[in-house]
């Protein structure tokens, strides 16, 4: 299943520096902050429960607990 991104590249470039877990932060970094944010936006947009998150957006449990 192909997932349509909500964020366009220009929007992502503006948001990316504001998120924690980026490579410039000390300690653990996010594996894929954009994918995480896309998953959160998908749940918000669809109103679906976390368990229905498409596999293309990652493990529902991992996204939910971050």
Residue pairs with C-beta under 8 A, 6 or more apart in sequence:
1 54
1 55
1 56
2 56
3 38
3 42
3 54
3 56
3 57
5 38
6 38
6 41
6 42
6 45
7 15
7 34
7 37
7 38
7 41
12 34
15 37
16 22
16 33
16 34
19 30
19 33
19 37
20 30
21 28
21 29
21 30
21 33
22 29
22 30
22 33
23 29
30 36
30 66
32 58
35 57
35 58
36 58
36 63
36 66
38 57
39 53
39 57
39 58
39 63
40 63
42 48
42 53
42 54
42 57
43 49
43 50
43 53
46 52
50 60
50 61
50 63
50 64
51 60
52 60
53 60
53 63
57 63
